[in-house]
Amino acid sequence: MDKKQLKEYQKQLRERFFSVRFDNKKQNLVLLVDRETGVEYLGVTAGLGDPSGITPLLNTDGTPKINTEWQNHQLYIRKQRLLFID
């Protein structure tokens, strides 16, 4: 993948996923919502050189958690942040 293709791919990912960042002392947490499916993911980055990962959030029955605001068409984005509208 050349640089131009990489930039296009990154743009597609930014358009597909909404994110909310949560910072604490040891790691950064990111809630991602797939705009096409509504599936929620948790991303974790611990810092430079430390392990990082992403996992889907699951319901108690093991199925992927679907964002309820997405289901109700109430999920809006402003400056790469999730906004939940009542």
N, CA, C and O atoms as a DFTB+ gen file, in Angstrom:
344 C
 N C O
     1  1       0.855      -1.164       0.000
     2  2       0.000       0.000       0.000
     3  2       0.906       1.234       0.000
     4  3       1.754       1.393       0.878
     5  1       0.718       2.095      -0.987
     6  2       1.531       3.313      -1.028
     7  2       0.915       4.390      -0.134
     8  3      -0.153       4.185       0.443
     9  1       1.587       5.529      -0.020
    10  2       1.137       6.590       0.900
    11  2      -0.235       7.129       0.527
    12  3      -1.048       7.408       1.408
    13  1      -0.504       7.278      -0.755
    14  2      -1.804       7.800      -1.191
    15  2      -2.927       6.829      -0.816
    16  3      -3.977       7.244      -0.325
    17  1      -2.699       5.546      -1.050
    18  2      -3.699       4.539      -0.690
    19  2      -3.911       4.485       0.820
    20  3      -5.037       4.321       1.290
    21  1      -2.825       4.624       1.574
    22  2      -2.918       4.622       3.029
    23  2      -3.743       5.801       3.525
    24  3      -4.584       5.635       4.408
    25  1      -3.518       6.984       2.972
    26  2      -4.298       8.166       3.380
    27  2      -5.777       7.977       3.073
    28  3      -6.629       8.346       3.881
    29  1      -6.088       7.409       1.919
    30  2      -7.483       7.172       1.548
    31  2      -8.125       6.158       2.495
    32  3      -9.273       6.326       2.906
    33  1      -7.388       5.119       2.835
    34  2      -7.890       4.106       3.758
    35  2      -8.148       4.709       5.138
    36  3      -9.173       4.423       5.757
    37  1      -7.231       5.536       5.619
    38  2      -7.406       6.195       6.914
    39  2      -8.633       7.101       6.893
    40  3      -9.369       7.167       7.877
    41  1      -8.856       7.792       5.795
    42  2     -10.030       8.663       5.662
    43  2     -11.312       7.831       5.731
    44  3     -12.273       8.222       6.392
    45  1     -11.323       6.696       5.053
    46  2     -12.495       5.823       5.080
    47  2     -12.786       5.329       6.496
    48  3     -13.944       5.251       6.905
    49  1     -11.734       4.999       7.241
    50  2     -11.928       4.549       8.622
    51  2     -12.481       5.659       9.498
    52  3     -13.360       5.413      10.324
    53  1     -11.978       6.887       9.329
    54  2     -12.485       8.018      10.125
    55  2     -13.953       8.278       9.825
    56  3     -14.708       8.670      10.716
    57  1     -14.366       8.063       8.575
    58  2     -15.764       8.273       8.211
    59  2     -16.655       7.145       8.726
    60  3     -17.826       7.369       9.031
    61  1     -16.111       5.948       8.824
    62  2     -16.918       4.800       9.240
    63  2     -17.097       4.709      10.749
    64  3     -18.166       4.319      11.216
    65  1     -16.073       5.061      11.519
    66  2     -16.117       4.876      12.967
    67  2     -16.215       6.201      13.702
    68  3     -15.475       7.142      13.414
    69  1     -17.139       6.264      14.657
    70  2     -17.234       7.382      15.586
    71  2     -16.423       7.002      16.815
    72  3     -16.331       5.822      17.154
    73  1     -15.836       7.981      17.483
    74  2     -15.033       7.636      18.660
    75  2     -15.237       8.621      19.794
    76  3     -15.477       9.810      19.584
    77  1     -15.133       8.089      20.999
    78  2     -15.117       8.887      22.220
    79  2     -13.918       8.408      23.014
    80  3     -13.772       7.210      23.255
    81  1     -13.065       9.323      23.422
    82  2     -11.845       8.965      24.153
    83  2     -12.042       9.186      25.649
    84  3     -12.651      10.164      26.082
    85  1     -11.504       8.244      26.423
    86  2     -11.498       8.322      27.873
    87  2     -10.054       8.155      28.311
    88  3      -9.425       7.149      27.983
    89  1      -9.529       9.098      29.028
    90  2      -8.140       9.016      29.481
    91  2      -8.105       8.757      30.981
    92  3      -8.858       9.358      31.747
    93  1      -7.226       7.861      31.384
    94  2      -6.948       7.696      32.802
    95  2      -5.434       7.664      32.974
    96  3      -4.704       7.877      32.006
    97  1      -4.954       7.407      34.169
    98  2      -3.522       7.557      34.449
    99  2      -2.647       6.545      33.721
   100  3      -1.509       6.866      33.377
   101  1      -3.131       5.354      33.480
   102  2      -2.275       4.310      32.920
   103  2      -2.531       4.004      31.455
   104  3      -1.637       3.519      30.763
   105  1      -3.735       4.279      30.969
   106  2      -4.039       3.908      29.594
   107  2      -5.105       4.823      29.017
   108  3      -5.825       5.503      29.748
   109  1      -5.192       4.828      27.722
   110  2      -6.228       5.575      27.023
   111  2      -7.261       4.583      26.509
   112  3      -6.914       3.573      25.898
   113  1      -8.519       4.875      26.756
   114  2      -9.606       4.032      26.287
   115  2     -10.382       4.785      25.222
   116  3     -10.591       5.994      25.325
   117  1     -10.807       4.058      24.199
   118  2     -11.579       4.655      23.119
   119  2     -12.805       3.788      22.884
   120  3     -12.687       2.585      22.652
   121  1     -13.989       4.403      22.946
   122  2     -15.210       3.721      22.545
   123  2     -15.413       4.033      21.076
   124  3     -15.504       5.198      20.690
   125  1     -15.482       2.997      20.258
   126  2     -15.706       3.156      18.824
   127  2     -17.076       2.599      18.486
   128  3     -17.475       1.557      19.005
   129  1     -17.794       3.291      17.620
   130  2     -19.067       2.784      17.121
   131  2     -18.964       2.714      15.604
   132  3     -18.679       3.711      14.942
   133  1     -19.198       1.526      15.066
   134  2     -19.184       1.327      13.621
   135  2     -20.447       1.959      13.044
   136  3     -21.561       1.530      13.346
   137  1     -20.264       2.969      12.224
   138  2     -21.393       3.706      11.673
   139  2     -22.261       2.848      10.749
   140  3     -23.446       3.135      10.583
   141  1     -21.699       1.815      10.156
   142  2     -22.470       0.971       9.244
   143  2     -23.266      -0.106       9.969
   144  3     -24.349      -0.479       9.516
   145  1     -22.753      -0.611      11.083
   146  2     -23.410      -1.723      11.779
   147  2     -23.935      -1.365      13.161
   148  3     -24.813      -2.054      13.682
   149  1     -23.409      -0.291      13.769
   150  2     -23.789       0.082      15.125
   151  2     -23.045      -0.684      16.205
   152  3     -23.258      -0.425      17.390
   153  1     -22.179      -1.619      15.834
   154  2     -21.431      -2.417      16.812
   155  2     -20.451      -1.522      17.567
   156  3     -19.769      -0.687      16.972
   157  1     -20.391      -1.711      18.898
   158  2     -19.471      -0.952      19.743
   159  2     -18.197      -1.754      19.987
   160  3     -18.234      -2.972      20.161
   161  1     -17.065      -1.040      19.996
   162  2     -15.757      -1.639      20.262
   163  2     -15.067      -0.830      21.350
   164  3     -15.321       0.364      21.503
   165  1     -14.191      -1.488      22.104
   166  2     -13.354      -0.812      23.076
   167  2     -11.913      -0.935      22.612
   168  3     -11.406      -2.038      22.406
   169  1     -11.260       0.209      22.450
   170  2      -9.847       0.233      22.096
   171  2      -9.041       0.681      23.300
   172  3      -9.462       1.566      24.044
   173  1      -7.871       0.063      23.493
   174  2      -7.006       0.380      24.630
   175  2      -5.602       0.634      24.115
   176  3      -5.050      -0.176      23.371
   177  1      -5.020       1.769      24.515
   178  2      -3.606       2.035      24.247
   179  2      -2.962       2.393      25.571
   180  3      -3.440       3.272      26.288
   181  1      -1.877       1.709      25.890
   182  2      -1.241       1.893      27.190
   183  2      -0.083       2.874      27.144
   184  3       0.368       3.327      28.196
   185  1       0.400       3.208      25.995
   186  2       1.534       4.120      25.879
   187  2       2.529       3.599      24.870
   188  3       2.332       2.534      24.286
   189  1       3.585       4.336      24.665
   190  2       4.591       3.945      23.684
   191  2       5.233       2.618      24.057
   192  3       5.755       2.451      25.159
   193  1       5.186       1.696      23.139
   194  2       5.816       0.405      23.362
   195  2       5.002      -0.575      24.176
   196  3       5.365      -1.748      24.264
   197  1       3.914      -0.128      24.772
   198  2       3.085      -1.018      25.576
   199  2       2.020      -1.669      24.693
   200  3       1.680      -1.134      23.637
   201  1       1.496      -2.811      25.115
   202  2       0.482      -3.494      24.312
   203  2      -0.770      -2.644      24.134
   204  3      -1.174      -1.906      25.033
   205  1      -1.358      -2.761      22.987
   206  2      -2.609      -2.087      22.670
   207  2      -3.544      -3.121      22.063
   208  3      -3.108      -4.178      21.608
   209  1      -4.839      -2.803      22.061
   210  2      -5.768      -3.755      21.471
   211  2      -7.142      -3.165      21.272
   212  3      -7.445      -2.066      21.736
   213  1      -7.970      -3.923      20.569
   214  2      -9.351      -3.534      20.330
   215  2     -10.199      -4.796      20.411
   216  3      -9.781      -5.868      19.972
   217  1     -11.393      -4.657      20.977
   218  2     -12.285      -5.803      21.106
   219  2     -13.725      -5.327      20.981
   220  3     -14.044      -4.216      21.406
   221  1     -14.598      -6.144      20.406
   222  2     -16.013      -5.769      20.387
   223  2     -16.592      -5.897      21.794
   224  3     -16.203      -6.785      22.552
   225  1     -17.509      -5.020      22.132
   226  2     -18.239      -5.155      23.391
   227  2     -19.370      -6.147      23.162
   228  3     -20.016      -6.134      22.114
   229  1     -19.603      -7.005      24.147
   230  2     -20.585      -8.076      23.994
   231  2     -21.708      -7.947      25.011
   232  3     -21.508      -7.466      26.127
   233  1     -22.890      -8.386      24.602
   234  2     -24.017      -8.504      25.518
   235  2     -23.812      -9.753      26.371
   236  3     -22.907     -10.544      26.106
   237  1     -24.645      -9.931      27.388
   238  2     -24.497     -11.086      28.275
   239  2     -24.669     -12.411      27.540
   240  3     -24.148     -13.433      27.987
   241  1     -25.393     -12.411      26.420
   242  2     -25.567     -13.653      25.653
   243  2     -24.457     -13.878      24.628
   244  3     -24.503     -14.842      23.863
   245  1     -23.454     -12.986      24.611
   246  2     -22.313     -13.155      23.716
   247  2     -22.454     -12.496      22.361
   248  3     -21.526     -12.547      21.554
   249  1     -23.594     -11.879      22.092
   250  2     -23.769     -11.180      20.813
   251  2     -23.140      -9.793      20.896
   252  3     -23.028      -9.233      21.987
   253  1     -22.727      -9.228      19.754
   254  2     -22.127      -7.888      19.775
   255  2     -23.115      -6.841      20.289
   256  3     -24.305      -6.888      19.976
   257  1     -22.607      -5.902      21.077
   258  2     -23.434      -4.808      21.596
   259  2     -23.661      -3.793      20.484
   260  3     -22.711      -3.294      19.882
   261  1     -24.920      -3.497      20.220
   262  2     -25.293      -2.509      19.209
   263  2     -25.640      -1.217      19.935
   264  3     -26.423      -1.226      20.885
   265  1     -25.067      -0.122      19.498
   266  2     -25.298       1.178      20.115
   267  2     -26.764       1.568      19.952
   268  3     -27.268       1.633      18.831
   269  1     -27.452       1.828      21.069
   270  2     -28.890       2.116      21.024
   271  2     -29.196       3.435      20.333
   272  3     -30.223       3.558      19.666
   273  1     -28.318       4.425      20.485
   274  2     -28.540       5.690      19.797
   275  2     -28.444       5.492      18.286
   276  3     -29.187       6.113      17.527
   277  1     -27.535       4.633      17.857
   278  2     -27.407       4.320      16.433
   279  2     -28.686       3.638      15.946
   280  3     -29.195       3.964      14.874
   281  1     -29.208       2.685      16.740
   282  2     -30.433       1.976      16.363
   283  2     -31.604       2.935      16.207
   284  3     -32.437       2.760      15.318
   285  1     -31.669       3.939      17.061
   286  2     -32.782       4.892      17.056
   287  2     -32.524       6.100      16.170
   288  3     -33.273       7.076      16.209
   289  1     -31.469       6.036      15.374
   290  2     -31.093       7.134      14.467
   291  2     -30.883       8.442      15.216
   292  3     -31.225       9.513      14.714
   293  1     -30.316       8.354      16.428
   294  2     -30.059       9.538      17.235
   295  2     -28.570       9.787      17.432
   296  3     -28.177      10.577      18.290
   297  1     -27.755       9.126      16.651
   298  2     -26.309       9.260      16.784
   299  2     -25.822      10.296      15.782
   300  3     -25.997      10.136      14.574
   301  1     -25.213      11.355      16.293
   302  2     -24.702      12.426      15.452
   303  2     -23.234      12.616      15.751
   304  3     -22.767      12.261      16.833
   305  1     -22.510      13.166      14.815
   306  2     -21.080      13.387      15.022
   307  2     -20.763      14.863      14.854
   308  3     -21.292      15.544      13.975
   309  1     -19.894      15.324      15.714
   310  2     -19.383      16.683      15.613
   311  2     -17.933      16.635      16.064
   312  3     -17.652      16.307      17.217
   313  1     -17.019      16.955      15.177
   314  2     -15.586      16.987      15.484
   315  2     -15.094      15.659      16.053
   316  3     -14.394      15.633      17.065
   317  1     -15.461      14.561      15.403
   318  2     -14.998      13.221      15.751
   319  2     -15.424      12.783      17.150
   320  3     -14.758      11.937      17.748
   321  1     -16.491      13.320      17.679
   322  2     -16.984      12.906      18.995
   323  2     -18.430      12.428      18.863
   324  3     -19.177      12.906      18.009
   325  1     -18.802      11.503      19.698
   326  2     -20.181      11.039      19.729
   327  2     -21.046      12.023      20.491
   328  3     -20.657      12.514      21.550
   329  1     -22.199      12.302      19.958
   330  2     -23.184      13.118      20.662
   331  2     -24.467      12.311      20.726
   332  3     -24.945      11.817      19.705
   333  1     -25.018      12.177      21.899
   334  2     -26.260      11.457      22.057
   335  2     -27.370      12.488      22.230
   336  3     -27.359      13.265      23.185
   337  1     -28.314      12.493      21.320
   338  2     -29.376      13.492      21.303
   339  2     -30.647      12.875      21.875
   340  3     -31.100      11.830      21.409
   341  1     -31.218      13.521      22.881
   342  2     -32.482      13.027      23.471
   343  2     -33.652      13.452      22.622
   344  3     -34.797      13.137      22.947
